[in-house]
Amino acid sequence: MSLDKVIKEALDARARDVHPSPDEAWQRLAPTVQHLAANADVRPIRRMGRVFEVALTGAVLAGIIGVAAYQNIHGRPYTGGGTDSPGGRVHSALVGPAASAAAPGIPPGTVLPDADRILDQAVTAIKTLDLSGAESGYQELRITDPELVFTCQYSPGGGGQEVPLLACKFGEFVNTMTGHALFWHDGTEWQAQLYPQVEPAVAEERYQTFSAMGENCPVGCGGEFRALRQSGTDLLAVVDLSGGSSRSNEEVHLLRRDGQYWRLLWSPVPEAFRFSTSPVRTHFPRITLPETGVDQFTVSYDDDVVETWVRRGDEYVPQDRADQILSQLRQEAAYPIFVPTRVPAGLTVLPLSGSDTYHAPKGCTRHMVVVSTILILAQSARSTWLLPCR
Amino acid sequence: MDEAALVDRCQRGDAAAFEALFRLYYPRVLKTAYLITGDIRLAEDVSQEAFTQAFRQIGRLRVPGAFGSWVYRIAVRQSRRVSAMERKERSLPFRVTPAERRELGELTEDQLLVWEAMGSLPEPQRVAVILHYFHDMPLSEVGRIMDAPEGTVKSWLHRAKSSLARELAGTRAGGGGR
């Protein structure tokens, strides 16, 4: 039998193993179709005109169906509602919370028009929400022209300079939500802006890192807000980059409200959290914010490593657990302990028997310590300790 | 009613016409998605999403008689996107379990091997094989659906067949026992 025939028959046979049930499938699809037919008409592209033309063009150009589409809806910081915004600069080339982060599948600098109209409608929708007395947590809203759903985290603010605030991702469907925006009540009315962008160099770096992980929808598209914490005019936002996966892949951003605009003060560079450094997400970071304030946060990985990141000025740095561990070892050691490099994050201590020497592995640098499992050996009186960097 | 007329009715807002198109194409779309993803649940999700997109965007369809290849194109893209995401999470299940093997009694050992080897083909090669052999599509049509030149499709198919042939030859040389 020819190979062509074998291939065809194998595929045919495997396909025969699938037993489609159009009735059942239509029952699931029908409500959506009927909703679209009744509310958005069956020709959304024609009706929405430029928005979707732009979206689809963006999708084709970027080769990212759905993801690029809604990125391309955005354009610049929101200027509606009679408020001023800084505009221009890097923020005008926004790509979702991943400015730094959440949508690294989109080339930095992508131009995203039509944001104002979308945010105007979202503000109108927010006014219909009853947020009085609402606690922190999930909120959802929809607009109809274009038809978009916003899934948000709400922070009521604690008085003073803190404000009721919604951080939202938005898009056509739950699994193609790639736009991101902030809405807050300034005491008089609701304001809105697209989520701010980091400087182009960092955005480019993030894009390259995440894009290298695969085509179409690299990890991070559709980043979702998980938690918010305010302190004065500062906001700490946790964004999950897992793209719908059941396993978390979170990172955190620090923003500050200057007048009527939120700008991004800090977000992790690609190698800062361990998940960003590997094409296989093996550590699944989960962020825990403090009960109050924004002075620190913790990152828990699925291998039980917990890092504490503490605020230093307008950035966060990992608390140096190596210092703590080595300090303890020094107290116990009969011999001096030599430390070939500093280890800033995520150490666990394992005994290493049978060795009385230590060395830093070739190429061990502070940068690499953060991102890979290179070693520091420290010698004590009773044993040699192996400290794997995380 | 012919397909073009159904599409025309859809473009004027007739959901019932879309149901007719759905019933016509759903089985083939589902099977295509299954062959690409190797996972029936993913394939069902992909098919739902593909038809939802098709309905939303049917106003863009300028040749009403081309609905079939257009919806395949949407489904193939969705399948490739989902497949790429899933492959980052886990291996897709192209391996045939012993229980499945018993149920697939009609398959020859060579056919089983081909299916399992499909799972290790690079994704564009696998999709090209499925479209060309399962759908009997000419290379030009495969190229249109995959946004690739016909020459590239030809090259993908050639490499895929070489890989599958090597797999078969290797298994036979090794005794072929299972």
Interface residues (C-beta under 8 A of the other chain):
Chain A: M1 L3 D4 V6 I7 K8 E9 A10 L11 D12 A13 R14 A15 D17 V18 P20 P22 A25 W26 R28 L29 A30 T32 V33 Q34 L36 A37 A40 D41 V42 R43 P44 I45 R46 R47 L56 I65 G66 E172 F173 N175 M213 G214 E215 N216 C217 V219 G243 S245 P279 V280 R281
Chain B: C10 Q11 R12 G13 D14 A15 F18 E19 F22 R23 Y26 P27 L30 K31 Y34 L35 I40 A43 E44 S47 Q48 E49 F51 T52 F55 R56 Q57 I58 G59 R60 R77 Q78 R80 R81 A84 M85 R87 K88 E89 E100 E103 L104 E106 L107 T108 D110 Q111 L112 V114 W115 M118 V129 I130 Y133 F134 K161 L164 A165 L168
